[in-house]
Amino acid sequence: MAEAKRHNDSVKATPEWQELERRKKLNEVNYQGAQKANKVTLRNTSGSTIYVCPKGMDTHEIKISAGGTAKWDCDTDGYLQVNGKATNTKVYSKNTGCGNTITIR
């Protein structure tokens, strides 16, 4: 067991291993940044659960519980959905809150 640990530690001490770990961390940072740039967080501060969907679409809705949040595609307008049907009440305008949190009251 101690021999295996010594071997693993010696591998992890190599410049190749260090470079691999650096690249993995950089890739994760880049991925998280891209995710944030492509999504907006919708925060529901109303007292009830709401549903949001694209205009004219009665599917692809997201459910946001009272006081909760959900991620939404940044490049898509979001409308309240009532009884399974999209309404004309816009709660998010595309490309206006990328990477941020938008409050729905």
N, C-alpha and C positions, 0 to 999 in steps of 0.2 A: 504494500500500500504506500509506504513512504517513497519507494523507488518510483512509482507511477506519479506521485505528486511532484517529485524532483524533476522528472522528465517533462511533465506538463508545465511546470514553472520555467524550465529552461526554454521550452518552445515559445511560451508567452513573452519571454524576455528578448526574443529576436526582433530585429528591425522589421522583418516581413510581417510578423504578427502585429506589431505596433501599428504599422501602416494599414493593415487590414482593419483593425479596430477603429482607427481614425476615419477611414472611409465609411465604415458602417455607421458611425455616429453622424457624419456629414450627410450621408444619404437619408437618415432618419430626419434630420433637421430640414433638409430640402423637401422631403415628402410632407412633413407636417406643415411647412410653409405653403406648399401648393394646395393642400387640403383646405387650409384656412382661407386662401385667396379665392377658392372656388365655392365656398359655402358662406352662408350668413346664418347666424343663430337667431331664431325667432323666440322671444320670451313672451309668454302669456301671463299678463297681470290681471286678467279679468277673473271673475269669481267662478267661472265654469270652463269645462273642456271645450276647446274649439278645434275645428278641422280647417286646414288650408290646402288649396289645390290650385293648379294652373287655370287660367280663364278658359271657360268652355269645356273643361275636362271634369268629369265626374269620378275619375279614378286618379290614382297617384297622389292621393291626399295624405297629409300627415296629421296625426292626432297630437295635440298639445294640451296636456292636463292643466288645470288651474294652477298658476304659479310655476309651471314647468317650462322647459325649453325644447326645441328641436332644430335640427340642421335643415337648411333649405338650399337648393341650388341657386347660386348667386345670380345667374343669368336668366332667371324665370320669374315673371310677375306672380305674386301669390294673392289669392282671393279667399275670403271666407267661404266655407261650404256649409250649407244648412240642409238637413234632411237628404243628404247624399247628392245635392245639386250645388254647383258653383253659383255664387251670387255676384253682384257687381261691386261688392265691398272689397276694395284692394287694401291689403295689409302690408304688401311689400312691392316696391317697384324695382324691376331688374337692374342689376349692376349699381345699386345705390348704397349697399351696406356690406360689400364683400369683406369677409374677415372680421366683421363686427357683430354686435348684438343689437337687434331691433326689437323694441317693445311694442306689443300689441295690447291695447287696453280694452 
